[in-house]
Amino acid sequence: MAFTLQQAQRMLLQARERGRLPHALLITGAEEAGTRRLALSLAEALNGARAESLETLRHPMCRIIRPGSKIRSIPVESVRAVEPFLSLRAMEGETKLVIMVEAERMKDEAANAFLKTLEEPPPQTLIILITEHPDHLLPTILSRCVRVPLHTPGAGLHLSEAQRAFLPAVQQALPDIGSDVTALALRADLTAVLAQRREQITDRLTEAVKAEAKAVAEGTDIKDWESRQKDATAAQIETEYLREREEVLELLSLCIGQAVLLASHAPDVKPLVPQVAELAKRPLPELLRRMRAVDALRSDLNYNVNEALALEARLIDIIGNISL
């Protein structure tokens, strides 16, 4: 169950009054849902810290960790920088508050270092992780946080860049759903979008590492920074690509899922595109079967099934001709 900002604020303030506020919170959802505003409200409730945004939050008992550098990652140094702060003793009635923005951008070393803090939290401490992508965090981190998912009732959908790139192909395929030819065409479009996104991610991160290498070379005697970061850069590229691939598949899941809701006469469903409403006129059992096929595709890819083979096999079930 997801909460509105107001519901989450009320719930957490009541937990504080009862002395049951956990030591670590995982606030999930889009920024528009109020994830950062919820963290700000806790900073005010716990320490009297007031600010217009996390960027302007200044208080002796508050620390903010956010992605840095052009590749938008959270390095282990950022995590270790708050360790001396956490070892301090808070003043009476105050709480040591650490807020990490875009927590999914922690590098592996940073995540492992942060896990140690979560495993043995100092007294008078609250750690808040904010992310739109909780599935990108280590399971061991997720298990040590109380999740607070947020949503904004009535808010419009916000598509990512990758989703916007794939949306025209989905709109073209939905009216002809039930055709194997349409399924093959959508597979070609999807493959092209994914290849383009991988290329763009590779170019962006490679250029960022080159810029970092130049800065490091100018400030130190290290001349092979770029080659040292080769494996890390490759891992970062793969992580970004897998995230965007999941976003693209989420778009397909969203469209068919909305059709299922409309076919079930669920209230307050606003179709992402007009083709979804037309799709909803099909038999509900058919739509449910296609929805299960989307879930099966996502599951296959999560278990590292060959991407091309998974798309070829599953898109026929999602878009092509199926018998009930």
C-alpha positions in Angstrom: 0.0 0.0 0.0 1.3 3.4 -0.9 0.6 6.5 1.2 -0.1 10.1 0.3 2.5 12.6 1.8 0.0 13.6 4.4 -0.8 10.1 5.5 2.9 9.2 5.7 3.7 12.4 7.8 0.9 11.5 10.2 1.9 7.9 10.5 5.6 8.7 11.2 4.8 11.5 13.6 2.6 9.2 15.6 5.3 6.6 15.6 7.7 9.2 17.0 5.3 10.2 19.7 5.0 6.6 20.8 8.8 6.1 20.7 8.5 3.6 17.9 10.2 5.5 15.1 12.6 3.0 13.3 16.2 3.8 12.9 16.1 3.5 9.1 13.4 4.5 6.6 13.3 3.8 2.9 11.1 6.5 1.3 10.1 5.4 -2.2 8.3 7.1 -5.1 8.8 10.0 -7.5 9.9 13.3 -6.2 6.5 14.7 -7.2 5.0 12.4 -4.6 6.7 14.3 -1.9 9.6 12.0 -0.9 11.9 14.9 -0.2 9.3 16.9 1.5 8.6 14.0 3.8 12.3 13.9 4.8 12.2 17.7 5.4 9.2 17.4 7.6 11.0 14.8 9.7 14.0 17.0 10.0 11.8 19.7 11.3 9.9 17.4 13.7 13.0 15.8 15.1 15.4 18.7 15.2 13.5 21.9 14.5 15.4 22.2 11.2 13.5 24.2 8.6 14.3 24.7 5.0 12.7 25.1 1.6 14.5 22.1 0.2 17.1 19.5 1.1 19.6 21.5 -0.9 19.2 24.4 1.6 18.8 22.3 4.7 21.4 23.4 7.3 21.4 22.0 10.8 24.2 20.6 13.1 22.2 17.4 13.5 21.5 16.8 9.8 23.6 15.5 7.0 22.7 15.0 3.3 24.3 12.5 1.0 23.6 12.9 -2.7 25.2 11.8 -6.0 28.2 13.7 -7.1 30.4 13.9 -10.2 29.2 13.7 -13.8 28.3 10.0 -13.6 25.9 10.7 -10.8 27.1 8.1 -8.4 27.5 8.0 -4.6 31.0 7.0 -3.8 32.2 5.2 -0.6 33.9 8.5 0.5 30.5 10.2 0.8 29.3 7.4 3.1 32.4 7.4 5.2 32.3 11.1 5.6 29.2 10.9 7.8 30.7 8.2 10.1 32.3 10.7 12.5 29.0 12.6 12.7 27.2 9.5 13.6 29.6 8.8 16.4 28.8 12.1 18.1 26.3 12.3 20.9 23.1 14.2 20.0 21.8 16.9 22.3 18.8 16.1 24.5 15.7 16.0 22.4 17.5 15.9 19.1 18.3 13.1 16.6 21.2 12.6 14.3 19.6 12.6 10.9 21.3 11.3 7.7 19.3 11.7 4.5 20.5 10.0 1.3 19.0 11.2 -2.0 18.9 8.9 -5.0 20.1 6.0 -2.8 20.0 3.6 -5.8 23.1 5.4 -7.1 25.4 4.0 -4.4 28.4 2.2 -5.8 29.0 -1.4 -4.5 31.7 -0.3 -2.1 29.5 2.5 -0.8 26.5 0.2 -0.4 28.6 -2.3 1.6 30.0 0.4 3.8 26.5 1.8 4.4 25.2 -1.6 5.2 27.5 -1.7 8.2 26.0 1.5 9.5 22.5 0.0 9.1 23.5 -3.2 10.9 24.7 -1.3 14.0 23.0 2.1 14.1 24.3 4.4 16.8 21.8 5.6 19.3 19.7 8.8 18.7 20.0 8.2 14.9 17.6 8.2 12.0 18.7 7.2 8.5 16.5 8.0 5.6 17.0 6.6 2.1 15.1 8.2 -0.8 14.8 6.4 -4.1 12.5 5.9 -7.1 14.2 2.6 -7.7 14.3 0.5 -4.5 14.8 -2.7 -6.6 18.3 -1.4 -7.4 19.4 -1.5 -3.8 21.0 -4.5 -2.1 18.4 -6.9 -0.6 20.4 -6.7 2.7 19.8 -2.9 2.8 16.1 -3.2 1.9 15.7 -5.7 4.8 17.0 -3.3 7.3 14.8 -0.4 6.4 11.1 0.3 7.0 9.7 1.1 3.6 7.4 4.1 3.2 6.0 4.1 -0.4 4.5 7.4 -1.6 2.0 8.2 -4.3 0.2 11.3 -5.4 -3.5 10.8 -5.9 -4.7 12.2 -9.2 -1.2 13.0 -10.4 -0.4 12.4 -14.0 2.1 9.8 -15.1 5.7 10.8 -15.5 7.4 8.8 -18.2 11.2 8.4 -18.3 13.2 9.3 -21.4 13.4 5.6 -22.4 9.7 5.2 -22.0 8.9 8.2 -24.1 11.2 6.7 -26.8 9.3 3.5 -26.8 5.7 4.9 -26.5 5.1 5.5 -30.2 5.9 1.8 -31.0 3.5 0.7 -28.3 0.7 3.0 -29.6 1.2 1.6 -33.1 1.1 -2.0 -31.8 -1.9 -1.9 -29.5 -4.7 -1.5 -32.2 -3.3 -4.6 -34.0 -2.8 -6.8 -30.9 -3.4 -10.4 -31.8 -1.2 -10.4 -34.8 2.2 -12.2 -34.9 3.4 -9.7 -37.5 2.6 -6.9 -35.0 4.5 -8.8 -32.3 7.6 -9.2 -34.5 7.4 -5.5 -35.5 7.2 -4.4 -31.8 10.2 -6.7 -31.0 12.2 -4.9 -33.7 11.2 -1.5 -32.4 12.0 -2.5 -28.8 15.4 -3.9 -29.8 16.2 -0.7 -31.6 15.2 1.5 -28.7 17.2 -0.6 -26.2 20.3 -0.5 -28.5 20.0 3.3 -28.8 19.6 3.7 -25.1 22.7 1.5 -24.4 24.7 3.5 -26.9 23.7 6.8 -25.3 24.4 5.5 -21.8 27.9 4.2 -22.9 28.8 7.6 -24.6 27.6 9.6 -21.6 29.4 7.6 -18.9 32.6 7.1 -21.0 32.8 10.9 -21.5 32.3 11.4 -17.8 35.1 9.1 -16.9 37.4 10.8 -19.4 36.6 14.1 -17.7 37.3 12.6 -14.3 40.6 11.1 -15.6 41.7 14.5 -16.8 40.9 16.1 -13.5 42.7 13.4 -11.5 45.7 13.6 -13.8 45.9 17.4 -13.2 45.8 17.1 -9.5 47.9 14.0 -8.9 50.5 11.8 -10.5 47.9 9.2 -11.5 47.9 9.0 -15.3 46.0 5.8 -15.9 42.8 6.7 -14.1 40.5 5.8 -17.0 42.0 2.3 -17.5 41.7 1.7 -13.7 38.0 2.6 -13.9 37.4 0.3 -16.9 35.6 -2.5 -15.0 33.7 0.0 -12.8 32.6 1.9 -15.8 31.4 -1.2 -17.6 29.4 -2.2 -14.5 27.9 1.2 -14.3 26.9 1.1 -18.0 25.3 -2.3 -17.5 23.4 -1.1 -14.4 22.0 2.0 -16.1 21.0 -0.1 -19.2 19.2 -2.7 -17.1 17.4 0.1 -15.2 16.2 1.6 -18.5 15.2 -1.7 -20.0 13.0 -2.3 -16.9 11.5 1.1 -17.4 10.6 0.2 -21.0 9.0 -3.0 -20.0 7.1 -1.2 -17.2 5.5 0.9 -19.9 4.2 -2.2 -21.7 3.0 -3.5 -18.4 1.3 -0.2 -17.6 -0.6 -0.1 -20.8 -2.0 -3.6 -20.6 -2.5 -3.3 -16.9 -4.7 -0.2 -17.4 -6.7 -2.1 -20.0 -7.3 -4.9 -17.5 -8.5 -2.3 -14.9 -10.8 -0.7 -17.5 -12.2 -4.0 -18.6 -12.8 -4.8 -14.9 -14.7 -1.5 -14.6 -12.3 -0.1 -12.0 -13.0 3.6 -11.1 -10.7 6.5 -11.8 -8.5 4.9 -14.4 -7.1 7.4 -16.8 -5.6 5.7 -19.9 -2.1 6.7 -20.7 -3.0 6.8 -24.5 -6.4 6.3 -26.3 -5.3 2.9 -27.6 -5.4 1.6 -24.1 -9.2 2.3 -23.9 -9.7 0.4 -27.2 -7.6 -2.5 -25.9 -9.9 -2.7 -22.8 -12.8 -3.8 -25.1 -11.2 -7.2 -25.5 -12.2 -10.1 -23.3 -10.8 -9.8 -19.8 -9.3 -13.4 -19.8 -7.3 -12.5 -22.9 -6.0 -9.3 -21.3 -5.0 -11.1 -18.1 -3.1 -13.7 -20.1 -1.2 -11.0 -21.9 -0.5 -9.3 -18.6 0.9 -12.6 -17.2 3.1 -12.8 -20.3 4.6 -9.4 -19.6 5.4 -10.5 -16.0 7.0 -13.7 -17.4 9.2 -11.7 -19.7 10.4 -9.4 -16.9 11.0 -12.5 -14.7 13.0 -14.2 -17.5 15.2 -11.1 -17.9 15.7 -10.8 -14.1 17.1 -14.3 -14.2 19.6 -13.4 -16.9 17.9 -15.3 -19.7 19.3 -14.3 -23.1 17.6 -11.0 -23.9 17.0 -11.6 -27.6 15.6 -15.1 -27.0 13.4 -13.9 -24.2 11.9 -11.1 -26.3 11.4 -13.4 -29.3 9.5 -16.0 -27.1 7.5 -13.7 -24.9 6.4 -10.9 -27.2 4.3 -13.4 -29.2 2.4 -14.1 -26.0 2.1 -10.5 -25.1 1.1 -9.0 -28.5 0.7 -11.9 -31.0 -2.0 -14.4 -31.8 -2.9 -16.5 -28.7 -5.7 -19.1 -28.1 -7.6 -19.0 -24.9 
